[in-house]
Amino acid sequence: MHTWTETPPNRGLVRVSGVDSAPFLQGLITNDINHLEKQPSMYTMFLNRQGRVLFDVVVFRENNHDYLLDCDSRCINSLVKHMKMFRLRKKIEVNPVDNLAIVVTSDLNFFRGLFWHDPRTEMLGTRAVIDANLVEKLVSKTTFYSLQRFELGIPEGIEDLPPGECFPLESNCDYLHGVSFTKGCYIGQELTARTYHTGVTRKRLMPLVFEKEVSESLAGSDILNDKKAKLGKLRSVFQNLGIGLIRVENALKANQVLIEKVKVTIKRPKWWPVELPKDIPHGRESV
């Protein structure tokens, strides 16, 4: 079987260290930091006070008091500034990491550096932290990771999750094991919890397949049904694939939709629950 090792586009690292790092992060993220006592990594989000997504990250526990945050490299400075705003007198340090890099691989024998299965789904391969000087030697200039991510419809970074514009459950944070509904308070919790307990998440990000390869400039376009009624909005594009925010009920009924007159097929993500309950919350506890 062919294996690949790549650097995921636009990813970087931030280190949070110090004896207060765990309780500090616990008050800022959607997931439960205590999960990292039993598992090597977890997916989570930082929200603003209105419950909208600011940053999506994969958190890895480096040692007892140090955590590495795998995040969009284009918003590292914003993430560091956001965390420092809440540091107060806590004994922590928050700094970008320049000497390490994130790689993703399908090679099960890849044991260089710190590594773990992607906590969102193992279908995205293994993520590893390696010496930045080794990247050119170890990685290939392929795009298997991006292809797999778009086929699965898994959001990542500021194109799929524009800061301050989207909500965690619409972004499938619950289905990707990225939110805990049993932990204590965190910034943005109130609206997230209320949405979960009412069981109503009408729109979600879903994968799209265009009838032909299209330009990334289509991002932001409306998604229309055959009657030209708006169903949602396209967030990002890769080759003939896309990720869009769509009304779930309409999407599951539509065979094809249109984006700028191009025919598009909406796919139901294979990692979604088998059934989407209507009368109970549309979420699941992170594991």
C-alpha angles and dihedrals in degrees: 000000000000114000129198139194119195143161107246111236117267100356127143141163137250123187122214110192139169139077092285096047097105098051089040093057091040090066094050108042135068096230130066113262089205089073086077090070088071104026133040099234144005140194120239146150138228113225134194122236090271090059096252123137118261102167137003115210144171109223122209124187106230095183139324097308105012126087130184117213115205104205145149105296091216092066101038093112091049091049092049091048091048093053095044089054088066098038096095107157097337116132098243142115125213118196141155114249116227103168096061132061138196120238131177123211143177090205108109089195093060101116102156116127124338113336141176140164112269103269093215094061133331087230086081092062130229125323120211137183112221139168106285090227090064097056097090091049098046108035132073127220093243131122103217092123095054091044092052093044093052093044088054092043095231113159122227133170136354098315093059095032108032106199114259094004107084140052126235098238092047085053091055092246089146095051090047093056091250104126134056120207094189103054124095128268124313134169110287094014099125099067093038092053093045092051091049095049094047088054093223119129103149098174129045139168111263136178120257132199118205121209087237140009111286139191123268086233088081089075109117094032122134120257110226134189124224090276091055092249114147115250100170147306134283112240105182144355136212117178104304094343132087145175119224140176105238140169100259098214093052093042094055090051097046118088093193137002135191131242113183089337092306115124113241133186119214114219126206105230111250090219094059117105114277089248130026104219117221102195100039131053115293093224142083133210117261115252 
